[in-house]
Each structure stands twice: as C-alpha cells, then as structure tokens.
Amino acid sequence: MFYREAGQYKTNYAADMAVFPLRQDRIGIAVILAIAFIGIPLLGNDFFIASVMIPFLVFSLAAIGLNILTGYTGLISLGTAAFMGVGAYSCYKLTTFFPGVNIIVLILVSGLFSAAIGVLFGLPSLRIKGFYLAVATLAAQFFLQWAFVRIPWLFNYNASGAIEVPQRTLFGLPITGASATPETRYFVCLGLVVVLTWFASNIVHGKLGRSWMAVRDMDIAAELMGIKLLNAKLTAFAVSSYFAGVAGAMMIFLWYGGGEANDVFTIRLSFTILFMVIIGGLGSLIGSFFGAAFLSALPTALKFGLPALGVPIGGAAAEHVTFMLVGALIIIFLIVEPHGLARLWQIGKQKLRTWPFPY
C-alpha cells in the first residue's frame, strides 16, 4: 500500500535504469539528506557530532571503498588502512607544496595517489586470488605502515613523527585546525561523502560495475564473455583505493586533527573496516553505511550509554565488550545472513511491497 510501483510508469530508458526508480526511494533519500544536513546540526551537540557522526561518515566512505573491491569484485583486501594512510600523508604533503589551494580540493586529489599505490599492489590479483591475495594485501599494509614511520620526508621531518594539520579556511571559515568547529567539519565530511557515494552508485550501476560483478561471480566466464580481467581488477583496486585515500585524509584533517601512523593506520583499522563490510553487507552501498553506523557508534554507546542507564563500565571494559560483540555478530551473520544488514533492509522493503498479502 505504501511502497508500490503501481502507477509509476517508465517512458524512456533513462527512467528505467535510474538508481532510484521508485518514488518512495527518492522521497526516502530526500528525507535522509534533510535530517543529515538540517536535523543533526540543529539537534546534535558538539560531542555527538565530533564523536559519532564524523567517525561514521569517515568509516562509511572507507567501507564503500572496500566494498567496491571485496563485495562487488570479489577481491579480498587487508590493506585498507594502509591505503587510507597514503591518502592522509599525500594530503599532508600537498598542503606543504600548495598552501594556497583549497583543502577540500587537496583531500580529493590525495585519493589519486592512493589509487596509484592501490593499482601497484593490485597487480598480484592478476595471478592470485582468495587467501593468497589477502596475504599480498596484508604485505602492502605492513610495508606502507613501515614507510609512514621510517621515511621522515613524509611527515616533514617532524621530531614527533606525526602529521600536524595546518589551519585552512573556506570563505573565511576555518575547516581544519584547532579553531575549526565540529559543525563545520561535519558539513565538509557530509558533503564529500554524499558526492562520492553518488559517484560510486553510478559506477556500480554502470558498465564498469557490471564487469566487476561478472568477475566476482566467475572470472573465467567473464573473460570468455569479453571482459578484460586486467582492466576490471586494476580499476577495482584503483577506485577502492581512491575512496580509502580520501577517507584517510578526512580522518586526519577533519576528525583527528593530526595523527601518527603507528596509532591510526594499523592492521586493526583494516580489520575493523572489513568487519563493517561483512556486518553491513557485501556488494551493497547502503550496507557500508549500516556497518559503519553500527561499529562506529557501538563503542560510544557502550562507554557512555551504559553508565547513563546505571551500568558502570570503564573505557577498557567497553572496548573489550565491543570486541566480543563484533566477533559474535560476525559469526552470526556469516551463518544466518551472509549478506548482512543490507539483506534485512531488502527483505523489509519487499514485505512492504506485498503487504498486506503474504510473502
């Protein structure tokens, strides 16, 4: 009754191939964007925006990048944090070389360097896959993390070895640095995530995305159909690493305000983003948001929500409980619903389309 195609006619191919063909979907996206751009800044305090929403946006973009590679192309990667680090350090060097260029432009350009490194480390995917490819990307994680620490040129020879984010403004309003407010940084993160998500949605629904899914389902059959595995796999690594690089630059410049590779871009971060993709749903952009929302909000909810309900819990205990819950959820989802939260969302939409009739 509330979610029907009846009466919504397609009069051209563009309307038939639209990303959101149903009117209800378009209305839902408009409501979500209104809440994100208007509701949260008006109702949320600085702590909520800085500790929940900005991390959620950063992790969502990183999860989209990994989902493009693992969910849509079927190539496993354990080096997402390293590619995020490439974007962060590239953005830092770009701010040094081009101090007058807008920081948002530099954040977007820094992803290109990450894409180039991703293509380089994606070359083994032409010969190996599965567990062996995961080990190859794990080697990339360790090598790049070593480079971030051992090459002083990357952090401008700072004695601390950390990235120090300079203050940059947009229309006279600080968006990076100590004087940038959480609301300003949130709006910049939100704008970048919305634009790049729209970009990713168009890619996965286009020719390139269909070639990725063909490689994922059966690479030999895809090659017999005329799909070039070299182009498909390397473009998947490039696009995935680009999103990860932009997410890494956002993490340092718009969330942390500085950082060191040994504390930020570790193998633990790579596994965390992989868990987001698994719990949210492989091969689903909305699943990336679900997984990021769940895992980015869970530690904060345990650390501050339980004491508010009268359950005393320390920060270390909350972290351990988070690990246990995430591990249990991964096992449950792999057994009960391998397609994650996105599949539950699809089932709910399908029930609405057939309600009140049985499904």
Summary of the structure (lengths in Angstrom):
residues: 359
radius of gyration: 20.9
end to end distance: 14.2
largest distance: 67.8
contacts: 1207
relative contact order: 0.15
helix: 73%
strand: 3%
